[in-house]
Amino acid sequence: MIKMLESNQKYYTIVANSFTGDTKINLQALKNRRNVLISLANLSDAFSRMLSEPKRFQKGIKTIHKFVVLNYMLTSHLATLAYYLNISLNNYRSKELLPVIENTSLYFDQAIHCLQSGDGILAKPSAQVLNSLNEYAASLLDLRKQEILKGQLETGTKKLLIEVKSVIDQFNYIFSLAADIARICKSYE
């Protein structure tokens, strides 16, 4: 479980930082994606072996199942985010994503810490960091609705809204999944 979280955190950091304009996705990101997929396969295999054990040895099986499912979902959203980097149609980059990236990484750190030591929360990440990004996407959506009412179909706002909303939605999903994973790890015995 720890290996899965470490792999996801490394891959997330590389992909997410590419959206801040600081770095570009490179061969290292592809290696980290491979590591995520290997860790996910190993986690699934370990879970399958646990299911074949007698019921009395299946301690925390429901929690582990939730953990596996959440990591599958997280891997899917990370792949989607990486896809947006590779297509030329999406050019959205913003330094405003840095607090979101840092807070999401805090959730990964918490989850790893809980699994390693069984201790509680290190530092509480804030969901407030998503507010300004979501407000920006909402303002673009409102502007786009006004354009449609005026009969303006193909505009720069439409293209920008598609780019911004798709990326911000993925960051929202990943943040939420990282929070859920941290909660699962905190409750794991």
C-alpha positions in Angstrom: 0.0 0.0 0.0 2.9 2.4 0.8 4.6 1.6 -2.5 1.4 2.4 -4.3 1.1 5.7 -2.6 4.7 6.6 -3.2 4.4 5.8 -6.9 1.2 7.8 -7.2 2.7 10.8 -5.4 5.8 10.8 -7.6 3.8 10.6 -10.8 1.3 13.2 -9.6 4.0 15.6 -8.7 5.7 15.3 -12.2 2.4 15.6 -14.1 0.8 18.3 -11.9 3.9 20.5 -11.9 3.9 20.4 -15.7 0.6 22.4 -15.5 2.3 25.2 -13.6 4.6 26.0 -16.5 7.7 25.1 -14.7 8.5 21.8 -16.3 7.5 19.8 -19.3 6.5 16.1 -19.1 9.5 13.9 -20.1 10.7 10.4 -20.2 10.9 10.3 -16.4 7.2 10.8 -16.2 6.6 7.8 -18.4 8.9 5.7 -16.1 6.9 6.9 -13.1 3.6 6.0 -14.9 5.0 2.5 -15.5 5.8 2.3 -11.8 2.3 3.3 -10.8 0.8 0.6 -13.1 3.2 -2.0 -11.7 2.4 -0.9 -8.1 -1.3 -1.1 -8.9 -1.0 -4.6 -10.4 1.0 -5.7 -7.3 -1.6 -4.2 -5.0 -4.5 -5.9 -6.8 -2.6 -9.2 -6.8 -2.0 -8.9 -3.0 -5.7 -8.1 -2.5 -6.7 -11.1 -4.6 -4.5 -13.4 -2.5 -6.0 -11.9 0.7 -9.5 -12.9 -0.6 -8.4 -16.5 -1.0 -7.4 -16.6 2.7 -9.8 -18.0 5.4 -12.2 -15.3 6.7 -10.5 -15.2 10.1 -7.3 -13.9 8.5 -9.0 -11.2 6.3 -8.5 -8.4 8.8 -9.4 -5.0 7.4 -10.4 -6.4 4.0 -13.2 -3.9 3.4 -10.8 -1.0 4.0 -8.2 -2.5 1.7 -10.8 -3.0 -0.9 -11.8 0.7 -0.7 -8.1 1.6 -0.9 -7.6 -0.5 -4.1 -10.7 1.0 -5.7 -9.7 4.5 -4.8 -6.2 3.9 -6.3 -7.7 2.6 -9.5 -9.7 5.8 -9.8 -6.8 8.0 -8.9 -4.6 6.3 -11.5 -7.3 6.9 -14.1 -7.5 10.6 -13.3 -3.7 11.0 -13.3 -3.7 9.4 -16.8 -6.3 11.8 -17.9 -4.4 14.8 -16.6 -1.2 13.5 -18.3 -3.2 13.2 -21.5 -4.1 16.9 -21.4 -0.4 17.6 -21.3 0.2 15.6 -24.5 -2.5 17.1 -26.6 -1.8 20.3 -28.4 -5.4 21.5 -27.9 -4.8 22.1 -24.2 -2.5 24.9 -23.3 -3.8 25.8 -19.8 -1.0 26.4 -17.4 -1.2 28.4 -14.2 0.9 29.1 -11.1 -2.4 29.1 -9.1 -2.2 25.3 -9.2 0.8 25.2 -6.9 -1.2 25.4 -3.7 -3.5 22.6 -4.9 -0.5 20.5 -5.8 1.1 21.1 -2.4 -2.1 20.3 -0.5 -2.7 17.1 -2.5 0.8 16.0 -1.8 0.1 16.6 1.9 -2.7 14.1 1.7 -0.3 11.6 0.1 2.2 12.3 2.9 -0.5 11.8 5.5 -1.6 8.5 4.1 2.0 7.2 3.9 2.7 8.4 7.4 -0.4 6.7 8.8 0.5 3.4 7.2 4.1 3.5 8.3 3.6 4.6 11.9 -0.1 4.3 12.6 0.0 7.9 13.9 -2.6 10.5 13.2 -2.6 13.4 10.8 0.6 15.4 10.2 -0.8 18.6 8.8 -4.3 19.3 7.6 -4.5 20.2 3.9 -7.0 22.9 3.0 -9.7 22.4 0.3 -9.9 26.3 0.2 -7.0 26.2 -2.3 -9.5 24.9 -5.0 -11.9 27.8 -4.5 -10.1 30.4 -6.7 -9.6 27.8 -9.5 -13.3 26.8 -9.3 -14.4 30.4 -9.3 -12.3 31.1 -12.4 -13.9 28.1 -14.2 -17.4 29.3 -13.1 -16.8 32.8 -14.3 -15.7 31.4 -17.7 -18.8 29.3 -17.8 -21.0 32.3 -17.1 -19.3 34.3 -19.8 -19.8 31.5 -22.2 -23.5 31.2 -21.4 -23.8 35.0 -22.2 -22.1 34.5 -25.5 -24.4 31.6 -26.4 -27.4 33.8 -25.6 -26.0 36.4 -28.0 -25.7 33.8 -30.7 -21.8 33.7 -30.5 -21.0 30.0 -31.0 -17.3 29.8 -31.8 -15.3 32.1 -29.6 -12.0 32.3 -27.7 -14.0 31.9 -24.5 -15.3 28.5 -25.6 -11.8 27.2 -26.3 -10.4 28.6 -23.0 -13.4 27.2 -21.1 -12.8 23.7 -22.5 -9.1 23.8 -21.6 -9.5 25.3 -18.2 -12.5 23.3 -17.0 -11.2 19.9 -18.1 -7.9 20.5 -16.2 -9.4 22.0 -13.1 -11.9 19.2 -12.9 -9.1 16.6 -12.9 -7.3 18.5 -10.1 -10.6 18.6 -8.1 -11.1 14.8 -8.6 -7.5 14.0 -7.7 -7.6 16.2 -4.6 -10.8 14.6 -3.4 -9.4 11.1 -4.1 -6.2 11.8 -2.2 -8.3 13.1 0.8 -10.3 9.9 0.7 -7.2 7.7 0.5 -5.7 9.6 3.5 -8.9 9.0 5.5 -8.9 5.3 4.6 -5.3 4.9 5.7 -6.0 6.7 8.9 -8.8 4.2 9.7 -6.7 1.2 8.6 -5.5 -1.0 11.5 
